[in-house]
Amino acid sequence: MLGSPSLLWLLAVTFSLAPRGQPLGPRDLKEEEKDETPQPPSSAVPCDYDRCRHLQMPCKELQRAGPTPCLCPGLSSPAQPPDPPRLSEVHVVAEVGSAVVHWCAPSSPVHQYWLLLREGDGAPQKGPPLNSTVRKAELKGLKPGGAYVVCVVAANGAGESSVPPAGGEDLEKVGGPALGPCRKLAVPPRPQTLVHVAIGVGAALVLLSCSALVWHFCLRERWGCPRQAASRPTAGL
Ligand SMILES: *[C@@H]1O[C@H](CO)[C@@H](O)[C@H](O)[C@H]1NC(C)=O
């Protein structure tokens, strides 16, 4: 029984420490958890992440790949469908009936995007899936004079982002600086440049034939043709 006093002492020490030790336990755990998530020092700079940049690597991967820690914008929960992306620029190329659509990522985890194209009151057509780095896509086969609505949809494991209903009033307002995922698209009627080119070529042809006739009937008589013998078996005179 020589060990019992020391055992008692040990027990006493343990119990006297216990009140201090117990609150420490959970706090220690929390601190460990915090240490696992990258906790950049206060001097950390924002990551070189642009939510509107095409082929933008996800910020989490930038953090992982970078030599120094950087800060990422906060994201909504992956257990929720993404917020709608923001459609930024749309360039319509009327000559070939295509449009290039740009958008910006929402502050949500996104697995893929796709475009929805609706002509007039028709049913929306779904474009091919695009990976999460993509921020622009081309629409093809647009009809001259056609009126379309294009929307961009983001999706993750929990679902897809919302799209305003067809003919919604908020879409009507989206004339100027759009903030939503949709945009009205008016393809100009018959490409006017082609008409201009046709008129130009026609005018040039008419001018050319006129000058040829003038040369043939008037000037050649006065000054003579420099290549008379070569190429003119039937003279007009
Ligand atoms: C995503 O798609 C783009 C365009 O199709 C492609 O260039 C890029 O390599 C893809 N990235 C990944 C991670 O699959």
The ligand as an SDF file (V2000), in Angstrom:
LIG
                    3D

 14 14  0  0  0  0  0  0  0  0999 V2000
  -13.3330   23.2310  -69.3920 C   0  0  0  0  0  0  0  0  0  0  0  0
  -13.7960   23.4920  -70.6910 O   0  0  0  0  0  0  0  0  0  0  0  0
  -12.9050   24.2560  -71.4570 C   0  0  0  0  0  0  0  0  0  0  0  0
  -13.5620   24.6130  -72.7710 C   0  0  0  0  0  0  0  0  0  0  0  0
  -14.2380   23.5320  -73.3090 O   0  0  0  0  0  0  0  0  0  0  0  0
  -11.5910   23.5240  -71.6440 C   0  0  0  0  0  0  0  0  0  0  0  0
  -10.7040   24.2960  -72.3900 O   0  0  0  0  0  0  0  0  0  0  0  0
  -11.0140   23.2110  -70.2870 C   0  0  0  0  0  0  0  0  0  0  0  0
   -9.8630   22.4360  -70.4360 O   0  0  0  0  0  0  0  0  0  0  0  0
  -12.0160   22.5060  -69.4220 C   0  0  0  0  0  0  0  0  0  0  0  0
  -11.4590   22.3930  -68.0810 N   0  0  0  0  0  0  0  0  0  0  0  0
  -11.5900   21.3170  -67.3460 C   0  0  0  0  0  0  0  0  0  0  0  0
  -10.9840   21.3920  -66.0020 C   0  0  0  0  0  0  0  0  0  0  0  0
  -12.1600   20.3240  -67.7320 O   0  0  0  0  0  0  0  0  0  0  0  0
  1  2  1  0
  1 10  1  0
  2  3  1  0
  3  4  1  0
  3  6  1  0
  4  5  1  0
  6  7  1  0
  6  8  1  0
  8  9  1  0
  8 10  1  0
 10 11  1  0
 11 12  1  0
 12 13  1  0
 12 14  2  0
M  END
$$$$
